Amino acid sequence: MILLEDLTSTAIKVLYVNEEILHLSKRFSFEYKLLPNDALIAATCKHHGINKIATFDPDFKRVDFLEIITNLS
């Protein structure tokens, strides 16, 4: 079992959700027609300045500030 402390000591960065991200996710849910979980991911990316996301979920193509990476080879 991997503990949260183990993750924070590696190259993985744990991003926490705050009230601003929750407000953004609600807006993005309507603005980009995203499901709540996808809206939360997009809002977290926006808040932390992340502009690339590796996904096969086509819904993220509607999010204008995200570059979708599908070819990981």
C-alpha positions in Angstrom: 0.0 0.0 0.0 1.3 3.4 -1.0 0.8 6.1 1.6 0.3 9.8 0.9 3.7 10.5 2.5 5.3 8.1 0.1 3.9 10.1 -2.9 5.1 13.5 -1.7 8.7 12.3 -1.4 8.8 11.2 -5.1 8.5 12.9 -8.5 4.7 12.8 -8.1 3.1 16.0 -6.9 -0.1 15.7 -4.9 -2.5 18.5 -5.8 -5.1 19.4 -3.3 -8.6 20.8 -4.1 -9.5 24.1 -2.6 -12.6 26.3 -2.7 -11.4 28.2 -5.8 -11.0 24.9 -7.7 -14.5 23.8 -6.7 -16.0 27.1 -8.0 -14.0 26.7 -11.3 -15.2 23.1 -11.7 -18.8 24.2 -11.4 -18.2 26.8 -14.1 -16.3 24.4 -16.3 -19.1 21.8 -16.0 -21.5 24.2 -17.7 -19.0 26.1 -19.9 -17.3 23.0 -21.5 -20.2 20.6 -20.9 -18.1 18.3 -18.7 -19.1 15.7 -16.2 -18.4 16.7 -12.6 -15.2 14.6 -12.3 -13.8 15.9 -15.6 -14.7 19.5 -14.7 -12.8 19.0 -11.4 -9.7 17.7 -13.3 -9.9 20.7 -15.7 -10.3 23.2 -12.9 -7.4 21.7 -11.0 -5.2 21.9 -14.1 -6.2 25.6 -14.7 -5.6 26.5 -11.1 -2.1 25.0 -11.1 -1.1 26.2 -14.5 -1.1 22.8 -16.1 -1.8 23.0 -19.9 -1.2 19.5 -21.1 -3.1 16.3 -20.1 -2.6 12.7 -21.2 -6.0 11.2 -21.8 -8.1 9.2 -24.2 -11.3 11.0 -23.0 -12.5 13.1 -25.9 -14.5 15.4 -23.7 -11.3 17.3 -22.8 -10.9 18.4 -26.4 -13.6 21.0 -25.6 -11.4 22.6 -23.0 -9.6 25.4 -24.9 -6.7 25.8 -22.4 -5.7 22.1 -22.4 -3.5 20.4 -25.0 -4.5 16.7 -25.2 -1.7 14.1 -25.4 -2.9 10.7 -26.7 0.3 9.3 -28.2 2.5 8.3 -25.3 5.1 6.3 -27.3 
